[in-house]
Amino acid sequence: MFEPRDAPYPELKKTHTMSRTGRPYSDFKPPAAAPVWAAIEGLGRYHVLLAAIELDVFDALRDAGPSTAAALAERLDVSVPHLASLLDGVIALGLLDKVRDVYELNDTAKRYLVSNGPACMADLIAVAPGPHDNWTRLADTVRHGRPSTPIEDDPEAFYVPLVEGTFTTMWRTATRADLKMRYSTTPAARILDLGAGGAPWAIAMLTACPEGSAVVNDFDAVLDVARRKTAEFGVAGRCEFRPGSYFEIDIEPDAYDIVVLGHICRAEGAEGARRLIRIAFDALRPGGRVVLADYFQDPEKKMNPHAVMMGVTMMASTARGFTYTPGEFGDWLRTAGFSDLRLIEPIGFQQSIIATRPPR
């Protein structure tokens, strides 16, 4: 027997007709399908931005100024109608402006998408979701409890471009964190930066602490990025680069004023995160502080979509990774012996927990 179905577009659905009078609310005024369409369009929206980055659209508009699709296509040596369609897609994302047939950068693109933008994220776009193929096999990951190709199989291949792409954001976060935790008041601070990536935290702290020194740890290939970045900022001479797993390297006990766990705990799962917190506690001098930077879920794990989706990304791409709440991290920190916990947000969506090893 044929059963009529709701139209997929609620705006086309006739409502409040006689046949619907007295029926449940959801029958004559159904919920919008917008969340479903947003999910469907999500793949396309990401690849529109990824293609624009790969084609150097934003840098080309920076260099050429406001341009028609034809002029920009000639500059990029691409198909005019196909580029116009892509540019209109970028407009729909809110990442370009258009007046009549002339395209130009908006303020968001100037800040985040041109290669010399003050907070450029262009290098991050391709790597932020993790290995793309893992998303097509997400259901299998959930069935088996492990992705088929976790990042841990070849961590350096993934983390080298990732730390390049995240450096600017993390450096801005670390620099502005001084306004909240005042690490600059310890001019000769000794810093341990575990899983440091490009060493944005160590660089920010050493810049603010002119007599400070840092032990910078990560995989050897990743440390090449840290060596280059610290040299660019003029602090490489005060860094010791210690390659290897943060679970396996030698770490002096009771030796550091600050230990940085910058976006590494979520990759190790709950037990690994607790282990890293214990390592940080043992490495700190009494009165020293740990900086635990991460994306924290809210207590209900539904009100902070960015952190929730980061948790899904970790689940899709790593053998153990998930995201956790500040309350969960707080319990682990207190169990390890830390006190005086504070949650700070130096820039939007970039939070850190600061905790102190109590004085003896």
Secondary structure as GFF3:
##gff-version 3
##sequence-region A 1 360
A	DSSP	three_ten_helix	10	12	.	.	.	ID=ss1
A	DSSP	three_ten_helix	18	20	.	.	.	ID=ss2
A	DSSP	alpha_helix	25	28	.	.	.	ID=ss3
A	DSSP	alpha_helix	34	54	.	.	.	ID=ss4
A	DSSP	alpha_helix	57	64	.	.	.	ID=ss5
A	DSSP	beta_strand	67	68	.	.	.	ID=ss6
A	DSSP	alpha_helix	69	76	.	.	.	ID=ss7
A	DSSP	alpha_helix	80	92	.	.	.	ID=ss8
A	DSSP	beta_strand	96	99	.	.	.	ID=ss9
A	DSSP	beta_strand	102	105	.	.	.	ID=ss10
A	DSSP	alpha_helix	107	112	.	.	.	ID=ss11
A	DSSP	alpha_helix	122	125	.	.	.	ID=ss12
A	DSSP	alpha_helix	132	136	.	.	.	ID=ss13
A	DSSP	alpha_helix	138	144	.	.	.	ID=ss14
A	DSSP	three_ten_helix	151	153	.	.	.	ID=ss15
A	DSSP	alpha_helix	155	181	.	.	.	ID=ss16
A	DSSP	three_ten_helix	183	185	.	.	.	ID=ss17
A	DSSP	beta_strand	190	194	.	.	.	ID=ss18
A	DSSP	alpha_helix	200	208	.	.	.	ID=ss19
A	DSSP	beta_strand	213	218	.	.	.	ID=ss20
A	DSSP	alpha_helix	220	232	.	.	.	ID=ss21
A	DSSP	three_ten_helix	236	238	.	.	.	ID=ss22
A	DSSP	beta_strand	239	243	.	.	.	ID=ss23
A	DSSP	beta_strand	256	262	.	.	.	ID=ss24
A	DSSP	three_ten_helix	265	268	.	.	.	ID=ss25
A	DSSP	alpha_helix	269	283	.	.	.	ID=ss26
A	DSSP	beta_strand	284	294	.	.	.	ID=ss27
A	DSSP	alpha_helix	305	317	.	.	.	ID=ss28
A	DSSP	alpha_helix	326	336	.	.	.	ID=ss29
A	DSSP	beta_strand	339	347	.	.	.	ID=ss30
A	DSSP	beta_strand	350	356	.	.	.	ID=ss31
###
